[in-house]
Amino acid sequence: MLLIVWRESADPDVYETARTNRLFNGVIPERYPVAIAFAKSEQDIVDAVNTAIQKNHRVSVRAGGHSYAAWSLRSDALLLDLGQYVEMDLDEDSGIVCASPGVTGGQLNAYLSARDRAFSVGHCPDVALGGFFWAEGWAGTPTTGAGHAKA
């Protein structure tokens, strides 16, 4: 079941923890989502977006919280937190892995390593793939033959 922490009705400490606990940068902006929804599945994402539509709220998305500017924090939007939505599936025939946005580079590497595979992810193992791919994450240097990642 989808957990939504509403700014107006939650305990202030619970709301503030939900708003800030996954932010990478210690500088917390003064932006306050109307609610934070913690998705664990595709259906949770659908439910959160439908809730935002029904209540006439915008939606912002946080995959891992590694944006230096905390772009996922949008005042008066429903913040869809994907950090608990962690699924991976490797198609052995094609070699293609499907991973949900909340999967971190460290989790992906561990998953692939156990299957004798690898993928060049960011240098920080707790960066979620959602933000990494959205921002064309840097996966290496020109001297290694790696470069910007694309979804």
URTAKA-V235336 format. One record per backbone hydrogen bond with DSSP energy under -1.0 kcal/mol. NH is the residue of the N-H (numbers start at 1). CO is the residue of the C=O. If there is no record, write none. Layout:
# URTAKA-V235336
nh:NH co:CO
nh:NH co:CO
This chain:
# URTAKA-V235336
nh:5 co:36
nh:7 co:34
nh:10 co:6
nh:15 co:11
nh:16 co:12
nh:17 co:13
nh:18 co:14
nh:19 co:15
nh:20 co:16
nh:21 co:17
nh:23 co:20
nh:24 co:65
nh:31 co:29
nh:34 co:77
nh:35 co:77
nh:36 co:5
nh:37 co:79
nh:38 co:3
nh:39 co:81
nh:45 co:41
nh:46 co:42
nh:47 co:43
nh:48 co:44
nh:49 co:45
nh:50 co:46
nh:51 co:47
nh:52 co:48
nh:53 co:49
nh:54 co:50
nh:55 co:51
nh:56 co:53
nh:57 co:52
nh:60 co:78
nh:62 co:80
nh:70 co:67
nh:73 co:70
nh:76 co:32
nh:77 co:74
nh:78 co:58
nh:79 co:35
nh:80 co:60
nh:81 co:37
nh:82 co:62
nh:85 co:82
nh:86 co:84
nh:89 co:98
nh:91 co:96
nh:95 co:91
nh:98 co:89
nh:100 co:87
nh:102 co:85
nh:103 co:100
nh:105 co:127
nh:106 co:125
nh:108 co:104
nh:109 co:105
nh:110 co:106
nh:111 co:107
nh:112 co:108
nh:113 co:109
nh:114 co:110
nh:115 co:112
nh:116 co:113
nh:117 co:112
nh:127 co:124
nh:129 co:103
nh:130 co:101
nh:132 co:128
nh:133 co:129
nh:134 co:130
nh:135 co:131
nh:136 co:133
nh:137 co:132
nh:139 co:147
nh:144 co:141
nh:149 co:137
